Amino acid sequence: MVATPGTPGTPSVLRAMNDRAALDLLLAHGPLSRTRIGKLTGLSKPTASQLLARLEAAGLVVATGTTEGRPGPNAQLYAVNAGAAHVAALDVTPARIRAAVADLTGETVGGFELATPGRHHPDVVGQVTKALDGAVKDASLVRGDLHRVVIGTPGAFDPNTGRLRYASHLPGWHSPTLLDELAAVLPMPVEYENDVNLVAVAEQRLGAARGHENFVLLWAETGLGAALVLGGRLHRGWTGGAGEVGFLPVPGTPLIRNVAQANSGGFQELAGALAVPRIAKRLGVDTPEKPAVEVASGLLARAAAGEPELEGLLPEYAQRLATGLASVVAVLDPELIVLSGALFPAGGEVLRARLQAELAELAAPRPRLVIGEVQQSPVLTGALHSALGATRDEVFDTSSR
């Protein structure tokens, strides 16, 4: 391999680059032989052998089995040492905290869920540590084994003040001293990220946004939110509030005045989960007394299946969604919009196609719309991959070894 333009081509730098390339290949392909690593990296056999010996001595790779059963002589296989580092992630909602631990390869090795309903003055630090320790224990580790923790919450911690904004429904998380209190009990680096942003990370690493550097992820569950990825990186805004599209003024709903206290109006009222049963009631369809997301998902699934009495549901809901998305598209002109959250899989391809057609009539740019592929614990998945990205950069850096 060669150094990139502007990078000094010293032996130590080149060795570190080759080491990282080999480690990334092992993560992507699984166990590889010395010969295969040499071919994929362009290194000679002696250089590949030295590289593997160096990484094995550093505890970053381990010998694991041979190529027995394949044509030709048996060859030793090498893999990334999964136990070289561990990371944790927390997905926080008003009702629960879900925690998970992953090893360096990205395999989830522990999990825990802590119910947190109905507390007006909760012990947030106690809840976080209890959920984290539950996942760590499930992984047969201790808290000190973690290299990094990423916590996903609604809203965002303002980098200028350290206080949580845009999430008044998350009790206990708005204390001005909360981050300092958590730092005092968690010895490893801790990062905080908006939950919808983490879903975008998951889709970019594993799902529908792979290979895309400019996309918007629209999240539709109880609330509406968006994540903006520009030039391959999350755009968070000055206060962390980029993507809080629920507050977006749109035709057909009242303007939200004093948004810090308001609970109605804007894009959220026009196209949030509560809007779906309201449309259904106007069509003469009774709706059960269940959580809004469950009701909305059921109605959308029935409409997508062609239930006659719900014939008008998807056209109106798609138009409502497109009304807000048109403003987002006009400003950002993304190449792709990923539709995520429980409501979009329920409406499926029928809803996606209608929304694509509606948006084409309302906005000059024509981004492609796709339904998200990471539907199992997307916030937690994104948080783990965010933690793994930073941790691998640290652990895999062999330039000073």
Sequence and secondary structure as in RCSB ss.txt:
>XXXX:A:sequence
MVATPGTPGTPSVLRAMNDRAALDLLLAHGPLSRTRIGKLTGLSKPTASQLLARLEAAGLVVATGTTEGRPGPNA
QLYAVNAGAAHVAALDVTPARIRAAVADLTGETVGGFELATPGRHHPDVVGQVTKALDGAVKDASLVRGDLHRVV
IGTPGAFDPNTGRLRYASHLPGWHSPTLLDELAAVLPMPVEYENDVNLVAVAEQRLGAARGHENFVLLWAETGLG
AALVLGGRLHRGWTGGAGEVGFLPVPGTPLIRNVAQANSGGFQELAGALAVPRIAKRLGVDTPEKPAVEVASGLL
ARAAAGEPELEGLLPEYAQRLATGLASVVAVLDPELIVLSGALFPAGGEVLRARLQAELAELAAPRPRLVIGEVQ
QSPVLTGALHSALGATRDEVFDTSSR
>XXXX:A:secstr
    TTS   HHHHHHHHHHHHHHHHHHH SEEHHHHHHHHT  HHHHHHHHHHHHHTTSEEEEEE TTSSSS  
EEEEE GGG EEEEEEE SSEEEEEEEETTS EEEEEEEE  S SS  HHHHHHHHHHHHHHHTT  GGGEEEEE
EEESSEE TTT  EES TTSTTTT TTHHHHHHHH  S EEEEEHHHHHHHHHHHHSTTTT SSEEEEEESSSEE
EEEEETTEE   SSS TT GGG   TTS   SSTTT  S HHHHHHSTTHHHHHHHHTT    SS HHHHHHHHH
HHHHTT GGGTTHHHHHHHHHHHHHHHHHHHH  SEEEEESTHHHHHHHHHHHHHHHHHHHH SS  EEEE S  
SSHHHHHHHHHHHHHHHHHHT  TT 
